[in-house]
């Protein structure tokens, strides 16, 4: 009951029925979700559907809706090209180096900056700063540093009698590209690992030290297993980014020299905007989307299943 007037002449109104309260709550939730849902449908779902639709046509992107239906011919053509095979190879190489080199390096720096060393706050800011820069700024910066003729890198290495073509040589362009990627993104993964490490109770580390465990054994048997969920998230983000890699490659090399650093996103950009074959470029974007989707589903199913189950159990317990 709800009191309308206080005092001896108070009138009590009946409280809203539970069903009415439930409907009102769902209406409120819907009103708050509607703007985000509309934006999601317009900016995410609609472009995906358009890409699937356009991939079945031979279309240059002009003159209204596509009409020259060719079915799966764009995909057949794509899978037969040598450039697409190179794109997949570059994807595997960058993915492997990211997981084997970049992420362990980020983890090592995170463990180092978790120690009580002088100026560690400054080091954290300095190492994280490259991630704040946009890919365009990073690409322009390193295109100057790694310039074959007058770049800063060659000026420094010339003291030791070393000189490299860096981004202009097919033999060195992929290592150079990975170097730039590592500089740009290792700080992001470092912060993820640092946050995960700080969530580990110090009592566990201190107990291991009291029992006589060395620093390596403590890290191997306590820190690393407890960092498992964080590492798995880091690997997931790294792989998804590598599949969609575009900005740095486009600014640094545009896929050259001779397609030796080209990725699927760069190939899509080249065919869609430079050669006006939007249907073929849409087929490439569909393949990228399916690769990302399949990897995400399989990875979450096989690798992150325990983490997701634990999060769901924790949320259910709080309720």
Secondary structure, 3 states (H helix, E strand, C coil): CEECCCCCCCCEECCCCHHHHHHHHHHHHHHHHHHHHHHHHHHHHHHHHHHHHHCCECCCCCCCCCCCECCCHHHHHHHHCHHHHHHHHHHHHHHHHHHHHHHHHHHHHHHHHCCCCCCHHHHHHHHHHHHHCCHHHHHHHHHHHCCCCCCHHHHHHHHHCCCCCHHHCCCCHHHHHHHHHHHHHHHHHHHHHHHHHHCCCHHHHHHHHHCCCCHHHHHHHHHHHHCHHHHHHHHHHHHHHHHCCCHHHHHHCCCCCCCCCCCHHHHHHHHHHHCCCHHHHHHHHHHHHHHHHHHHHHHHHHCCHHHHHHHHHHHHHHC
